[in-house]
């Protein structure tokens, strides 16, 4: 089942090959699964809430390709789950 909210960010394709696609969102660069798009194309990137892991700044224990620095601005406990509101400063 689907849990959470999808976050949509506007970006631009920097590179695309058979293995992956590189997308710039401002000065931030994300790696995604391969997509049939050409460099320079404007795209929308969806980040599913359940695909986000929260770790302390400086924690390198988890292998992650895309890391963002964020602040937890709200936390709501929902039984065995928690909903977090994160604030991300996207570099321009």
C-alpha positions as CSV (number, residue, x, y, z in Angstrom):
1,X,0.0,0.0,0.0
2,X,0.9,3.6,-0.4
3,X,1.9,5.6,2.7
4,X,2.7,9.3,2.8
5,X,2.8,12.1,0.4
6,X,4.8,12.5,-2.8
7,X,6.9,15.7,-3.0
8,X,7.2,17.2,-6.5
9,X,10.3,19.3,-7.3
10,X,11.0,21.0,-10.7
11,X,14.4,20.1,-12.1
12,X,16.5,20.0,-15.3
13,X,18.2,16.9,-16.8
14,X,22.0,17.2,-16.7
15,X,22.9,13.7,-18.0
16,X,21.0,10.6,-19.0
17,X,22.3,7.2,-19.9
18,X,21.2,3.5,-19.8
19,X,22.1,3.2,-16.1
20,X,20.8,6.5,-14.5
21,X,19.7,10.0,-15.0
22,X,21.3,13.1,-13.3
23,X,18.9,15.9,-12.5
24,X,19.7,19.4,-11.2
25,X,17.3,21.0,-8.8
26,X,18.8,24.5,-8.3
27,X,22.4,23.8,-7.3
28,X,21.4,20.4,-5.8
29,X,22.1,17.3,-8.0
30,X,20.1,14.0,-7.7
31,X,20.7,10.6,-9.3
32,X,17.5,8.8,-10.4
33,X,16.7,5.6,-12.3
34,X,17.3,5.7,-16.0
35,X,14.7,7.7,-17.9
36,X,14.2,8.4,-21.6
37,X,14.9,12.1,-21.5
38,X,17.5,14.3,-23.1
39,X,20.0,16.6,-21.2
40,X,18.5,20.1,-20.8
41,X,14.9,18.9,-20.5
42,X,12.8,20.4,-17.7
43,X,11.3,17.6,-15.6
44,X,9.3,17.1,-12.4
45,X,10.9,14.8,-9.8
46,X,8.7,12.9,-7.4
47,X,10.1,11.9,-4.0
48,X,7.9,9.5,-2.1
49,X,7.7,10.1,1.6
50,X,8.2,6.4,2.5
51,X,11.5,6.5,0.5
52,X,13.0,9.1,2.8
53,X,15.3,8.1,5.7
54,X,16.1,10.6,8.5
55,X,19.6,10.5,10.0
56,X,21.7,12.9,12.1
57,X,23.9,15.3,10.2
58,X,27.3,13.6,9.6
59,X,25.9,10.0,9.9
60,X,27.4,8.0,7.1
61,X,26.2,4.6,8.3
62,X,23.6,4.3,5.5
63,X,24.6,4.0,1.9
64,X,22.7,6.8,0.1
65,X,23.2,8.3,-3.3
66,X,21.0,11.4,-2.7
67,X,21.5,13.2,0.6
68,X,19.8,16.4,1.6
69,X,20.2,18.5,4.7
70,X,16.9,19.3,6.3
71,X,15.3,20.4,9.6
72,X,12.5,18.5,11.3
73,X,9.9,21.3,11.9
74,X,7.0,19.1,13.1
75,X,6.6,15.5,14.3
76,X,3.3,13.7,14.7
77,X,3.1,10.2,16.1
78,X,0.5,8.0,14.3
79,X,0.5,4.7,16.2
80,X,3.5,2.7,15.0
81,X,4.4,5.4,12.4
82,X,5.5,9.0,12.7
83,X,4.8,11.9,10.3
84,X,7.6,14.4,10.0
85,X,7.5,17.8,8.3
86,X,10.9,18.5,6.9
87,X,12.2,21.9,5.8
88,X,14.9,21.7,3.1
89,X,16.9,24.7,1.9
90,X,17.4,24.1,-1.8
91,X,20.6,25.8,-2.9
92,X,20.1,28.1,-5.9
